[in-house]
Amino acid sequence: MVNISPQYRDREYPRNLPGRPGGAVLIVSVRHSDAVVIAELLSRAGYRSQWLGSLANLHALAHRKGDLIATVLCHRSRLSQGVGRTVNQSQYARSDQSSMPSQLPVHLRSKRVIIVSDCTAEDTVVSLLQDGAHHCFNLNDPPLVLQVRLEAALRRHGRARDGSIIQGDIRFDLQKRRVTRAGKAVDLSPKEFELAVYLFSNRGRVVDNSELMTSIWSLPPEMDTRRIDTAACRVRKKLKLDTAHGWELKRLRRIGYRLVAVSRYPVES
């Protein structure tokens, strides 16, 4: 369990301040003690929460489906191994299959999915992110650090501004996480959608690989950038980000990407 020092526990933290989105966060954790810690940190950041010990109990949330803005899945590498015994990666993966991001219903996967885990091995983190998680945080981080990480993730994605981004005939629905071009739906994976939104939100600016790695994949900036190149290639193809359609997604080798409009009014597809 993450221990909260008396000094930290006794501080007064403002809740639901003006300008904070608030909202409810679902916590899925086998360990009640972990859920209590996460709930306290979320509360200090201005968010309400509800705990489930298992995804099998999701029916209990039917009345507040539209109220939830994110899901936090707590993963432990010693769930059934006893104190002092550590499982290997394959055992860890099998032990937590019941709370993998892909096991969540669609209406929860379309919102924020945050993993809080005591297992920070690279292959495990990558596996969880590829399975649909948007962020992976270390359960053993100092409480204040973990609180700020959770708050930053929810602040950045909890509010959808006016709910959409429109550039020419391309429209992103940030709440439903859908994108259309010329009125036709474009099928993007969760990470492709986030990358596209990030590039359009920063169009005209060079976005370096380290920024994309940390902002979109929640991975260390020094990791291999092939995942970025693959996702960018798919976004370029699916959204027709080429000069014939009024856009150019430029890859700057070993630097990053830059999205620019090559005509004042992107032409219709």
VENRADA-V946608 format. One record per residue. RES is the residue in three letters. BURIAL is b if it has 24 or more other C-alpha atoms within 12 Angstrom, else e. D_LAST is the distance of its C-alpha to the last C-alpha in whole Angstrom. Layout:
BEGIN
{{RES	BURIAL	D_LAST} {RES	BURIAL	D_LAST}}
END
This chain:
BEGIN
{{MET	b	54} {VAL	b	53} {ASN	e	56} {ILE	b	56} {SER	e	59} {PRO	e	61} {GLN	e	60} {TYR	e	56} {ARG	e	57} {ASP	e	59} {ARG	e	56} {GLU	e	55} {TYR	e	51} {PRO	e	49} {ARG	e	47} {ASN	e	44} {LEU	e	45} {PRO	e	43} {GLY	e	39} {ARG	e	39} {PRO	b	37} {GLY	b	40} {GLY	b	39} {ALA	b	40} {VAL	b	40} {LEU	b	41} {ILE	b	43} {VAL	b	44} {SER	b	47} {VAL	b	50} {ARG	b	52} {HIS	e	53} {SER	e	54} {ASP	b	50} {ALA	b	49} {VAL	b	51} {VAL	b	51} {ILE	b	47} {ALA	b	47} {GLU	b	50} {LEU	b	47} {LEU	b	44} {SER	b	47} {ARG	b	48} {ALA	b	44} {GLY	b	44} {TYR	b	42} {ARG	b	44} {SER	b	44} {GLN	b	45} {TRP	b	47} {LEU	b	46} {GLY	b	48} {SER	b	46} {LEU	b	43} {ALA	e	45} {ASN	e	46} {LEU	b	42} {HIS	e	43} {ALA	e	45} {LEU	b	42} {ALA	e	41} {HIS	e	42} {ARG	e	40} {LYS	e	37} {GLY	e	35} {ASP	b	37} {LEU	b	37} {ILE	b	34} {ALA	b	35} {THR	b	37} {VAL	b	40} {LEU	b	41} {CYS	b	44} {HIS	b	45} {ARG	b	48} {SER	b	50} {ARG	b	53} {LEU	b	52} {SER	e	55} {GLN	e	57} {GLY	e	59} {VAL	e	60} {GLY	e	60} {ARG	e	58} {THR	e	55} {VAL	e	53} {ASN	e	51} {GLN	e	47} {SER	e	47} {GLN	e	49} {TYR	b	47} {ALA	b	44} {ARG	e	46} {SER	e	48} {ASP	b	45} {GLN	e	42} {SER	e	43} {SER	b	41} {MET	b	38} {PRO	b	35} {SER	b	34} {GLN	b	36} {LEU	b	35} {PRO	e	34} {VAL	e	30} {HIS	b	31} {LEU	b	33} {ARG	b	30} {SER	b	27} {LYS	b	30} {ARG	b	32} {VAL	b	34} {ILE	b	36} {ILE	b	39} {VAL	b	42} {SER	b	44} {ASP	b	48} {CYS	b	46} {THR	b	44} {ALA	e	44} {GLU	e	41} {ASP	e	40} {THR	b	41} {VAL	b	38} {VAL	b	36} {SER	b	36} {LEU	b	36} {LEU	b	33} {GLN	b	31} {ASP	b	32} {GLY	b	31} {ALA	b	33} {HIS	b	31} {HIS	b	34} {CYS	b	38} {PHE	b	41} {ASN	b	44} {LEU	b	47} {ASN	b	50} {ASP	e	48} {PRO	e	51} {PRO	b	50} {LEU	b	49} {VAL	e	46} {LEU	b	45} {GLN	b	45} {VAL	e	43} {ARG	b	40} {LEU	b	40} {GLU	b	40} {ALA	b	37} {ALA	b	35} {LEU	b	35} {ARG	b	35} {ARG	b	31} {HIS	b	30} {GLY	b	32} {ARG	e	30} {ALA	e	27} {ARG	e	27} {ASP	e	26} {GLY	e	24} {SER	e	20} {ILE	b	18} {ILE	e	15} {GLN	b	13} {GLY	b	11} {ASP	b	8} {ILE	b	10} {ARG	b	14} {PHE	b	16} {ASP	b	19} {LEU	b	22} {GLN	b	25} {LYS	e	23} {ARG	b	22} {ARG	b	18} {VAL	b	15} {THR	b	12} {ARG	b	8} {ALA	e	7} {GLY	e	10} {LYS	e	10} {ALA	e	13} {VAL	b	13} {ASP	e	16} {LEU	b	18} {SER	b	21} {PRO	b	24} {LYS	b	24} {GLU	b	20} {PHE	b	20} {GLU	b	22} {LEU	b	21} {ALA	b	18} {VAL	b	20} {TYR	b	22} {LEU	b	20} {PHE	b	18} {SER	e	21} {ASN	e	23} {ARG	e	20} {GLY	e	22} {ARG	e	25} {VAL	b	26} {VAL	b	26} {ASP	b	29} {ASN	b	29} {SER	b	32} {GLU	b	31} {LEU	b	28} {MET	b	31} {THR	b	33} {SER	b	30} {ILE	b	28} {TRP	b	30} {SER	b	34} {LEU	b	35} {PRO	e	37} {PRO	e	36} {GLU	e	37} {MET	e	36} {ASP	e	34} {THR	b	30} {ARG	e	29} {ARG	e	28} {ILE	b	26} {ASP	b	24} {THR	e	23} {ALA	b	22} {ALA	b	20} {CYS	b	19} {ARG	b	17} {VAL	b	16} {ARG	b	14} {LYS	e	13} {LYS	b	12} {LEU	b	10} {LYS	b	8} {LEU	b	11} {ASP	b	11} {THR	e	12} {ALA	e	9} {HIS	b	6} {GLY	b	10} {TRP	b	12} {GLU	b	14} {LEU	b	17} {LYS	b	20} {ARG	b	23} {LEU	e	26} {ARG	e	29} {ARG	e	31} {ILE	e	30} {GLY	b	27} {TYR	b	23} {ARG	b	21} {LEU	b	18} {VAL	b	17} {ALA	b	15} {VAL	e	15} {SER	e	14} {ARG	e	15} {TYR	e	12} {PRO	b	9} {VAL	e	6} {GLU	e	4} {SER	e	0}}
END
